[in-house]
Amino acid sequence: MSTREPPETTPDGHFVVIDGRRWRATDPSLPDDIGARLRRHLMSARRAVRSATTASDAKAEGEARARVQRAKVALGERGTPWWEQSDDERRQRWEDGLADLDGETRD
């Protein structure tokens, strides 16, 4: 397995810079195990988007895209910026997102 350099970040740590484009960084307060579970949900949902798109299944695509959104919000990459939330709000965000995603796993 190859080792990758972590992406460049903005000085405030709020964004990563990939190919010159800024993307909101994952909430750094996420516990490692929670972040790993959320990333697995995200990757599963992205695969489901690809499958649904290939099959021209608009309903399945919409459901899969909603799962991507839930995972990204739980990771802190979308929704209210994690740096504007209290520690309790941040914890609640990822706990709610993970409970929601765990409850609807389809793989």
C-alpha positions, 0 to 999 in steps of 0.5 A, spaced: 500 500 500 502 506 498 503 512 503 500 518 501 501 525 503 496 529 507 492 534 503 495 541 503 490 545 508 488 553 509 492 556 515 485 556 519 485 548 518 477 549 515 479 547 508 483 542 504 486 544 498 486 539 492 488 541 485 488 548 487 481 548 489 478 548 496 474 543 500 471 544 507 475 539 511 472 534 515 471 536 523 478 534 526 474 533 533 471 526 530 473 520 533 477 516 529 473 510 529 466 514 528 470 518 522 472 511 519 465 509 519 462 515 516 467 514 511 465 507 509 457 510 509 460 515 504 463 510 499 458 506 499 453 511 498 457 514 492 458 507 489 450 506 490 450 513 486 454 510 480 450 504 480 443 507 480 446 512 474 449 506 470 442 503 471 438 510 469 434 509 476 432 516 478 429 514 484 435 509 487 440 515 485 436 520 489 436 516 495 443 514 494 445 522 493 441 523 500 445 518 503 452 522 500 449 528 503 447 525 510 454 522 511 458 529 508 454 533 513 455 528 519 463 528 517 462 536 518 464 537 510 457 540 509 451 544 513 453 548 518 461 549 518 464 545 524 468 551 527 461 555 528 458 549 532 459 548 540 463 541 542 456 538 544 453 541 537 458 537 533 458 531 537 450 531 536 451 532 528 455 526 527 451 521 532 445 523 529 448 522 522 451 515 524 445 513 527 441 515 521 446 512 516 446 505 520 439 505 520 438 504 513 444 501 511 443 497 504 449 493 502 
